[in-house]
Amino acid sequence: MRLPESFYHSVRRRLTEALEQRGLDGFLATSPAEVAFLSGFFYIATERPVYLWLPRAGDPLLVIPRLDEEYAAQQGVTVPTVTYFEYPGVVTAEETLASALSRPGGPVRRIGVGAGLAVGTFRALAGAIDGATLETTDAVAELRLRKFPEEIPFHEAAARICDDMLAAGRALIEEALAAGGPLPREDEIARHVIGYGTDRMYAEYDLVVYTTKLAGGLVYAGPNSALPHGLPTRRRLQPGDTLILSLGAAVASRFVESERTFVIGEPTAEQVRYYEADREAQEVGTQAMVAGRTCAEVNRICLDVLRERGLGDFIRHRQGHGIGLQNHEAPWVSDGDHTVLAPGMLLSSEPGVYVPGHAGYRISDTVLVQDDGPRRLTRYPRDLASNIIEGIR
């Protein structure tokens, strides 16, 4: 589960060009996603810092805790590496980095860092590295906006697993219905689908790696589903419930989302109305994800479907967001983001309708922007008839 070395060389070459354009002497990666994207080293983020230094001229350098040295070798990381013993330790990670930067090769004056750098880390670095300034830059963020061809097969593999997670969650409910016993709780379904997705990863891939998680699931039914980011509870599903399975999976930390709304039993006219409105908005919004449009324009086209159906008061969030090494990353398919869509961008399309006291409705696909139009990577059925879960009780 590793991209070819040519991928990392290509990414770093393009980063060098971006640094030259911005007049920066190098870029310092400080987050798991940045480090993984630029070097292929995946690690568990703890209090022990990991830094990847990428000079505009010269070789990159990875600063890691000594306890991760063998793990980096196991992953096949080829970037030259230096280690520090422990945190906080006698010699800090920042001092180890500063010592490496003082080697021959010319003074380092302007160091680019990502916008998400923590204040405490910024101060530690600024205090250790003399004579240089740390400047936030979008150089790496821009590179991550459009997926490289080598990344797409990992997203496609994750999409297949994520769709199968939806099927596994549905099957658990159908089995309970067939047995005539109590339906599963929200937390039981969440545990089941997350375990299913995780097991699939370890069954299909050697040396499984990730920056945050392999598989995740938010499960909410009935009135709970009207809370877009509510966590699973111990509430049992009931006949007549609206159920949202909001699932994600990542292969080589390349994420996708596949989310569907189900109805337990024959839907009411009210459920049909809300479901069909959300399905139409999702379809229109997905087809609007074409190169040349701005994120804000696509968001408006999508959510206008709900507004025109008189459901504007039940809109709680944007249409979607970028997906990549993180399950939420730029660009944002939202008002205010005027990023122009381009081939290679990977986006979620997930408009929602949330009716307090009743239920929520959300359908989400992971969509690849291409020259010839949008392509859904996730393919679980979206029509209402396919998402009615029936059984004899």
ROGUDO-486378 format. One record per residue: residue in one letter; x, y, z of N, C-alpha, C in turn. Coordinates in pm, whole numbers, plus 32768, in hexadecimal, padded with zeros to 4 digits. Layout:
N
AXYZXYZXYZ
...
% end
This chain:
393
M80557F8980008000800080008059807C8000
R80A1808E7F9280FB81027F8780FC81317EF7
L80F481B47EE580FD81EB7E60818C81DE7E2D
P81A081DA7DA9822881CB7D74828082427D99
E830182297DA1835E82937DC6835983077D62
S833982E77CE5832F83517C7F82C583B77CA4
F825A838C7CEA81F283E97D15822D84527D72
Y827984287DD582B184867E37831884E27DF6
H836684AD7D9983C585047D52837A856E7D02
S830C85477CC382BD85A57C74828086117CCC
V824885E87D3D820B86487D99827386AB7DCB
R82E786787DF3834E86D27E298387872D7DBD
R838F86FC7D4283BE87517CD5835E87C67CBF
R82DD87A97CC2827C88147CB0827C88737D27
L8296883E7D9E82A088967E12831788F47E04
T838688C17DD383FB89167DBD83DA898A7D61
E839089707CF8836789DA7C9C83108A417CE3
A82B58A127D38825D8A6D7D8282AD8AC27DE5
L83128A867E2483658AD27E8383B48B3E7E3A
E83E68B1E7DC4842F8B827D7683D58BF87D52
Q83598BDA7D2C82FB8C447D0A82DD8C9E7D80
R82E18C667DF982BF8CB17E71833A8CE97EB9
G83AF8CCE7E8484298D017EC184488CC37F48
L841D8C487F5F84368C037FDD84AE8BA67FCF
D84FB8B99803B85718B44803A854F8AB1804E
G84D88A95807F84B08A0C809584288A0680D6
F83F6898C80E4837689758127838C89138198
L834D892F820A835788D8827E82CD88998296
A82C38817827B824687CF8292823F87A68324
T81CD87C2836381BF87AA83F3814687558418
S80F1873283B8807886E583D58082865B8395
P803B85F783CB804085718390801B856F82FC
A7FB685BD82D47F8C85BD82487FF885F881EE
E80368667821880A086A481C98117864581BB
V8140860B822B81B385B0822A8198853881D1
A812284FD81DE80FF8489818D80FA84AB80F9
F80C1851D80D680B48547804C813C855C800A
L819B85918056821B85B9801C8289854F8029
S827684EE808382E0848C809882B183FC809B
G823083E580B481FE835D80C182118322814B
F8235837681AE82438346823781C0835F8281
F818382F482B3810882FC8300812882DF8392
Y80F2832E83EB8113831C8478809D834384CF
I809F83118549803A833585AB806183BA85E8
A800A841D85DF802884A08617801B849C86AF
T808884B886F2808984BF878480CA854487AC
E80F5854D8829813B85C6885481C785CF8817
R81F7856187D9827D8560879D8275859B8711
P82B5860B86F682AB864C867382EF85FB8605
V82BB8609858C82FA85D885128304864E84B3
Y837B8664847C839086D3841F83CE869E839F
L839D86CF832F83D886AF82AD84058732826E
W8488873F825D84C187B9822384DA87A0818E
L84A387F9813C84B287F080AB84EE88728078
P85728877806885B288F280398597890A7FA6
R859D89877F80858D89A77EF285FC896A7E9F
A867289617EDB86E489217E99872388C07EFC
G873A88467ED0877687E47F29871687757F4C
D8744871D7FA386F786A67FC7869786C08039
P8627867B803985C9868780A9860186438124
L85C4865E819785F1862382148578860B826E
L8570859382A78503856D82FF85388563838D
V84F885AC83E8851D85AA847684B0855E84C0
I84D484EC84FC84708498853D84A2846885C5
P8448843E861C84738400869A84C0837F867C
R8522836086CE857282E886B6851D826A86BA
L84B4826C870A846081F48714841481D78693
D84108238863683CE822285B5842F82038545
E84AF81F98564851581E784FD84FF816684AE
E84E880F784F684D3807884B2845080778464
Y83EC80BC8499836B80C084558376810A83D0
A83C4817683CD83D981BE834F841F816482E9
A84818117831884C780BB82BE8468804F828C
Q8411801F82E583B17FB782BF83547FE98251
Q8333806A825282DB80A481ED832380C0816A
G83A780B0816883F280C980EE840E815B80D4
V840E81AD813D8429823C812D84BB82508105
T84D1829A809B855982AE8067859383368087
V8543838F80C08575841480E485DE84078153
P8651844C814786B5844981B3867584708238
T869B842A82A286588439832386BC84528393
V869784AB83EF86DF84BB846D867984A884DD
T86AA847A854F8650845D85BD867784AB863A
Y861684BD8690863084F0871685FB84878777
F8631848687F1861784148848858984128881
E855D848088BC84DD847A890084A785068915
Y8427850D893583E4858C895483C6858F89EA
P83E285FF8A318424867789FC84B9866589E4
G84F886088A2E858385E78A1485E386588A35
V866386388A2786CD869B8A3E86E486EE89C1
V86E286AD894D86EC86F188CC866486E48888
T8621875288728599874E883C8598873287A7
A852287118775851286FC86E58533877C8699
E850D87EE86D18527886E868F85BD888C868A
E8603886B86F58694888086F686D988208695
T86A687A7868C86DD8748862C86CB877C859E
L865687B28582863C87EC84FE8697886384E5
A86A388BD854786F6893585378787890F851B
S87B888A7855D8841887B85468853884C84B6
A87EF8806848387F887D683F987F4884A8396
L87A688B083B5879C8924835C881C89768359
S886F896983BE88EB89B883C5895C897A8375
R89448907833989AC88C782E889C68918826A
P8A3988FE82288A5A894981AE89EC893E8146
G89DC89A580FA897589A7809389348A2F8086
G89668A8F80D089308B1680C688CF8B348136
P88C48BB2815D886B8BD681CC87D88BC381A8
V878B8B9D820C86FA8B9081FC86B98C0C8239
R86778C5A81E7863D8CD8821485A58CD28221
R85648C9A81BC84D28C9981B984A08C0881AF
I845A8BDB8216842A8B53821D83918B548213
G835C8B0D81B282CC8B0281A482948A9681FE
V821F8AAF823981D98A4E828B81458A518266
G810089E68287807189E0826C80218A3A82C8
A7FAA8A60829C7F578ABD82EA7F248A7F836B
G7F2789FA83767EF389BA83EE7F5989A5845C
L7FCF89DE844F803689CE84B580078A06853B
A801289B585A47FE889DE862980418A4F865E
V80078AA886AD80528B1986E380C98AEA8736
G80B38A85878A81208A5487DE81938A1D878C
T817389D3872181DA899D86CA82228A0D8680
F81D78A70865482128AE48611827A8B26866B
R82588B3A86E982B48B7C8746832F8B268761
A831B8AA2876D838D8A49878583ED8A4B870F
L83B78A4B8696840C8A4E862084538AD48612
A84088B41862684438BC6861984B28BDA867F
G84A38BA086F685088BAF875C85858B5E8741
A85778AF186F685E98A9886DD86368ABD865F
I85F18AF385FC86308B0F857B86558BA38575
D86D38BC2858387028C4D8582870C8C8284F3
G86E88D0084E387008D448465869D8D2583F7
A86368CDD841585D38CBB83AF85488CE283DF
T84F28D00838084678D1F83A0840E8CAE836E
L83A38C9383B883408C2F839182CA8C798353
E82A68C5382D8823C8C97828F81D58C31825E
T81578C4A827C80F08BEF824B80E68BF881B3
T80D38B87817580CB8B8280E380668B1880B9
D802B8B2C80447FCC8ACD800D800E8A707FA8
A80948A6E7FA680DC8A227F3E80B4898F7F3D
V80B089507FB1808C88C27FB77FF588B17FAA
A7FAA89097FE97F1789007FE17EE889057F4F
E7F2889587EFE7F0289617E717F2288E17E27
L7F9388A37E487FB688257E087F5087B87E28
R7F1687BE7E9D7EB787577EC87E2A876D7E93
L7E0F87E07E577D8987FB7E257D62879A7DB7
R7DC1877A7D5F7DA787217CEF7DF5869F7D04
K7DAF86307D057DEE85B17D217E4885877CAC
F7EB8854D7CCD7F1285177C687ED784937C35
P7EF3846F7BB87EBC83F17B827EDB83777BD8
E7F4F83767C197F7383037C6C7F1A82F57CE8
E7EDA83627D117E87835D7D897DFB83267D6F
I7DC983387CF67D3E83177CD97D1C82847CF2
P7D7182237CCC7D4C81977CE77D3781797D7B
F7D7E81BF7DD47D6A81AA7E637CE381E07E90
H7CBC82547E5A7C3782897E787BCB822C7E42
E7BE181F57DCB7B7E81997D917B6F811B7DE6
A7BE180E87E177BDC80717E6D7B91808F7EEE
A7BAB81057F287B65812C7FA17AD0813B7F88
A7AAB816B7F117A1D817B7EF179D580F57EEE
R7A1680907EB679D8800C7EB379C17FD67F40
I7A257FE87F957A177FB9801F79AA80078068
C79A5808A8051794380DE809578B580B9806B
D78A2809F7FEB781E80727FBD77F87FED7FFE
D785A7F95800B78407F13804B78217F2380E0
M78597F8A811E78387FA681AA77A57FCA81B8
L77708017815876E180368159768E7FB68150
A76B77F5E80F7766E7EE080E676767E8C8166
A76E87E9081AA76F77E438225769D7E7A8294
G76917EFE829B76377F3982FE75A67F1682E2
R75817F1C826474F77EF7823E74DC7E64825F
A753D7E0E8240752A7D7E825775157D6082EB
L755C7DAA8342754A7D9583D274BA7DB083FD
I74807E1983C473F57E3C83E473957DD583AA
E73AE7DAA832F73577D4882F073597CC3833C
E73CE7C9E836E73D77C2283BB73837C2A843B
A73877C9E847B73377CB084F572A37CAB84D4
L727B7CE9846571EF7CE6843D71C27C578420
A72167C0B83DA71F37B8283B771E87B298434
A723A7B46849872387AF6851371C47B19856D
G71877B8B855671157BB485A6713A7BEA862F
G71BA7C00864871E67C3686C871F17CCC86C3
P722B7D09872B723B7D9A872C729C7DC886BF
L72847E3D868A72DF7E758627735E7EA6866C
P73CD7EAF8623744A7EDA866274467F6D868C
R749D7F8E86EB74AD801887167507806286B3
E750380E786B9755A8137866475ED8115867A
D7616810986FA76A380ED871676CA806186E7
E766D800286E9768C7F7C86B976A27F7C8622
I76527FC785DB76647FD0854A76E98013852A
A7709807F8572778780C6855B77FD80698571
R77FA802085DF78687FC485FD78747F598590
H78027F2A856178017EC084FC783E7EF08478
V78137F64844878447F9183C578D67FBD83CC
I78FE7FFA843B798B8020844879E37FA4844E
G79B77F3E84997A037EC2849F7A0A7E7E8418
Y799B7E8183CE79997E44834979FF7E8882EE
G79FD7F0E82EB7A597F5782947AEA7F4182BB
T7B067F42833D7B8E7F2E836B7BC07EA18349
D7B6A7E3E835E7B907DB5833C7BB07DA682A8
R7B627DEB82547B7C7DE481C47C057E1B81A2
M7C2C7E8881E47CB07EC281C97D1E7E5D81E6
Y7D177E1F825C7D817DC482837D7D7D428234
A7D0A7D1D81FE7D017CA681AC7D3B7CBD8120
E7D317D3780EE7D567D5280637DDF7D918052
Y7E187DCC80BC7E947E1880AC7EFB7DF18114
D7F7A7DF480EA7FE97DE2814580157E6B8179
L80487E6E81F2807A7EE7823180167F5A8223
V7FA47F4B82637F3A7FAF825F7F6A802F82A3
V7F5780A282617F83812382977F118186828F
Y7F1581EC82E37EAE825482E07EDE82CB8331
T7EA2834083167EC483B983607E6383D283D3
T7DE683A883C47D8683BC84317D3B833C8454
K7CFC82FC83F17CAE8283840C7C9D8235838B
L7C7E81B583997C65816083257BD3816882F9
A7B7A8164835B7AEB8164833D7AA381AA83AF
G7A3881EF838C79EB823683F27958823483CF
G79068243843678788241841C782982928481
L77D482E9844F7770832C84A076EA82EF847D
V76A182C384E27622827D84CE75BA82C18524
Y755182F384E674E7833185357460831A84F2
A73FC83038547737882DE8515730B832E855A
G7296833485187225837C85537249840D856C
P721A844785D9723784D485F872CC84F28603
N731E848E862B73AF84A4863573EE84C685AF
S73B18496854373EC84AE84BF73DE853E8492
A7391858F84DC7386861E84BC73FE866C84F0
L745B8628853474D686688564754786418506
P7573869A84AC75D186748443765286338475
H7685865D84E876FF8624851E76E885E485A5
G767085B185BB7656856B863776A284E7863B
L76CB84BE86B17711844086C076AD83CF86D7
P76D0835386B2767582E286CA765382D5875E
T75D782B3877875A882A28801758082108817
R754881F3888C7519816D88A97485815B8882
R745181BA883973C681AF880C73B8813D87A7
R735480E987BA7337807E875C72E780B386E5
L7303807E867272B1809E85FE7223806E8615
Q71C680B885D97139809685E470FC808E8558
P7097803985447051803B84C4701F80C884A5
G702F80F0842A700781778403707681DE840B
D70E981B984477157821884557193823F83CE
T71C082BB83C7722082E5836272AA82CE839D
L730582948351738A8270838073F482A78322
I745882EC835974CA831A830A754482C88331
L7583828A82CD7606824C82E0766B82A7829A
S76BC82EB82E9771F834B82B777A8830B82C7
L77DC82D0825D7851827A826878C782AF8216
G793E828E824679B882B582017A1E82458209
A7A78824081A67AE381DD81A57B5A8218815D
A7BD181E081797C4B8213813C7CA981A0811D
V7CDD819E80A47D478141807C7DC381958063
A7E32817280A77EAB81C480A37E8B825480CB
S7E2B826181257DFD82E181587DBF833880EC
R7D9282FC80807D468345801A7CB3832B8037
F7C6E839380667BE88385809C7B7B838A8032
V7B09835380587A8B836A80117A1C836F8079
E79AA83A38050792F839D809E78C48359804B
S78738308808B77FC82CF804C778F82D080B7
E772E832580A476C483378108763B832280C5
R75E582DB810D755F82C580D774F882D38147
T747E82F3811E740B82F8817873B282818158
F7389823A81C0733181C681B372B081E18200
V7249819A81DB71CA819F822571A98110824F
I718A80FD82D071688079830470D1806382F2
G70AE8016828C70227FFE826E6FED805E8205
E6F6D805581EB6F2E80A681836F36813B81A8
P6F6F819081526F7D821E81746EF782678170
T6EEE82CB81C56E78832281C56E8683898156
A6E1883D0813B6E1D843980D66E8384A480FD
E6E8D84C0817F6EEE852381AF6F7D84F48194
Q6F98847681B0701E84408197703E84428101
V6FDF842080B06FF48422801F701584AF7FF1
R6FCB851180246FE1859C7FFB706F85C9801A
Y709C85B58094712185E380BB718E85948074
Y71798510806A71DF84BD802771F184E87F96
E718484F57F4E718D85147EC071C785A07EA8
A71AB85FC7F0271E586827EF4727C867A7F05
D72AA862E7F68733A86237F7D737C85D67F0B
R733B856E7EDB737385217E6C738385787DF0
E731D85CB7DD4732586237D5F7395868A7D71
A739F86C57DE8740987277E00749186E77DF0
Q74A0866D7E21752186297E167543860A7D84
E74DF85E27D3774F685C57CAA751A86437C5C
V74CD86AD7C6F74E7872C7C2A756E87647C54
G758B87607CD6760987947D07768087457CD6
T767186C27CCE76DE866E7C9C76FA868B7C09
Q769386937BB976A586AE7B2B76DB873C7B12
A76CB87937B7376FF881C7B66779588257B80
M77D287B87BB0786187BA7BD278B687A87B55
V78B888107B037902880B7A86797588707A8C
A79DF884E7A477A5388A67A427A2B892E7A0B
G7A5E89987A4D7A418A207A2379DE8A677A7C
R798A8A1E7AC2792E8A5C7B2179758A727BA5
T79478AD57BF2797F8AE97C7679358A927CDB
C79788A787D4A79388A2B7DB578B88A6F7DE4
A78BD8AF37DF378488B3D7E2277D38B2E7DC1
E77F08B317D3F77858B237CDC77468A997CE2
V77988A327CEF776389A97CF8770D899A7D74
N773B89D17DE476EF89CA7E6076668A0C7E51
R76648A7F7E0E75E58AC67DFB75868A757DA5
I75B98A3D7D38756589EE7CDE752689797D2A
C757789397D7D754888C57DC874DD88EC7E2E
L74FD894B7E8474A3896C7EF2742789B87EC4
D742E89F77E4E73B68A387E18734689D37DFF
V736989587DE4730288F17DD072AD88E37E4E
L72F088E47EC172A888D97F40725989577F5F
R729589C87F41724E8A477F5A71D18A507F04
E71DC8A277E8671698A2F7E2B70F989D07E54
R711B896B7EA170B6890E7ED4708289397F5D
G70A789B17F89707789E5800870BC89AC8081
L71358976806F717C893580DE71F78981810A
G71FD8A0180E872728A51810C728D8A5581A1
D72248A5281F372378A588284727589D882BC
F7279896E826B72AE88EF829A733A88D28265
I7378893682257403892A81F7745F894E826D
R74BB88F6828E7513890D830075A6891882D9
H75C988FB825C765788FF82367665890B819F
R76E1891D81747705892A80E776EC88A6809C
Q770188AC801876F288337FC8776087CE7FE3
G77DB87FD7FF57846879B800478CD87DA801D
H7936878A800879BE87B380277A1F875A7FDA
G7A9D87837FD77B0487317F9B7B2386B87FF2
I7B55864F7FB27B7E85D57FF67C0585AC7FBD
G7C5C857980137CDE854C7FE47D2384FB804F
L7D97852A807C7DDB84EB80EB7D938503816E
Q7D3A8563816E7CE2857B81E07C52857081AE
N7BF7854782067B6E853881D87B2885BE81C4
H7B5D862881FE7B2F86B081E17BAA870481C1
E7BB1873A81497C1D879481247BED87ED80B2
A7C39885480947C1488B080297C0F88677FA3
P7BBB889B7F467B6889137F507AE488F67F96
W7A9C89627FB47A1C89567FFB79AB89797F9C
V7950891D7F8778DF89357F2C787789817F7D
S78908A027F8678448A577FE278438AE67FB2
D77E18B327FE077E38BC27FC978668BFA7FFD
G78A28C537FB2791D8C937FE1799C8C527FAE
D79958BD77F797A0D8B9A7F3F7A028BA67EA8
H7A568BFA7E6F7A508C157DDF7ABB8BC97D93
T7AEC8B5D7DCF7B488B057D897B048ACF7D0B
V7B4C8AD47C9C7B178AA17C1E7B328A0B7C15
L7ACA89BD7BFE7ADB892D7BF47B33890B7B7C
A7B8788A67B8F7BE4887B7B277BEC87E37B29
P7C0C87A67AB77C1A87147AB47C7C86E47B1E
G7C5786777B5F7CAC86407BC87C7D86637C54
M7C2386C47C607BED86E37CE47B8B86767D0E
L7B8F86557D8E7B3885ED7DC57AE2862D7E31
L7A5F86217E237A01866B7E77799386117EAC
S795F86357F2078E485F67F4E786D86467F19
S780385FF7EFA778586407ED4771D860C7F36
E76FC865C7F9C76AD8629800D764A868F8045
P75F286C57FF2758D871F802B753586D4808D
G7500871C80EE74AC86DB8152742E872A8170
V73C986E4819C734C871F81CC733A86EE825B
Y732C874C82BA73268726834872AB87688387
V724B871483AB71CC874483E071C887268476
P71D7878C84CC71DA8775855C71608726858D
G717986C485E3710E8673861A70DE860585BF
H7105860A854170DA85A384E27151854C84B9
A71A8857F84627218852F84307270858483D5
G72E0854883AD73388585834B7344852C82D1
Y7369856A82627378852381E373F8855681A1
R745584FA818574D285228144750284B080EB
I752784D3807175638476801375E984B17FEA
S765384637FF676D884987FD6772484377F7E
D7761846C7F1677BF84227EC37843846B7EBE
T78AB84217EA1792E845B7E87793D84687DF0
V795784E27DC2794D85037D3479D385367D00
L7A0184FD7C927A7C85287C517A5A85857BDE
V7A9385FE7BDF7A82865C7B707ADD86317AFE
Q7AA686217A877AF285F77A127ADA8658799E
D7B2C864D79377B1B86A278C27A9186907884
D7A5F8615788679DF85F97845796A85F678A6
G797D862D791F790F8636797E792C85EB79FE
P78D285F57A6078E885B57AE278D6851E7ADA
R792484D67B2D791684447B36790C841C7BC8
R78A083D87BEB789083A57C7278EA832C7C87
L793A832F7CF2798782B87D16793382597D6A
T78DA82907DBC7880823F7E0E780082267DBF
R77CE81A97DC6776481837D6976ED813E7DAB
Y76E581427E2E767281037E6F75F381487E3D
P758680FC7E27750B81387DF074DB81B07E41
R74A282107DF97473828B7E3973DB82997E37
D739582497DE5730582587DDC72C282227E5A
L724D82587E79720782367EF571E081A27EF8
A71B0816C7E88718480E17E8771F380817EB1
S726E80A27E8A72DF804B7EAC730A805B7F3E
N72DA80C17F80730880DC8009729980D18070
I72328086804C71CA806080AC71F07FD980E5
I71FB7FD08169721E7F5281AA719E7F1781E4
E71747EA981AA70F57E6E81D2710A7DE68214
G70A97DBF826270AE7D3D82A1702C7D2282EC
I70107CA483076F967C7F83506FB27C8483E4
R6F5D7CCC842E6F727CD884BF6EF97CA18508
% end
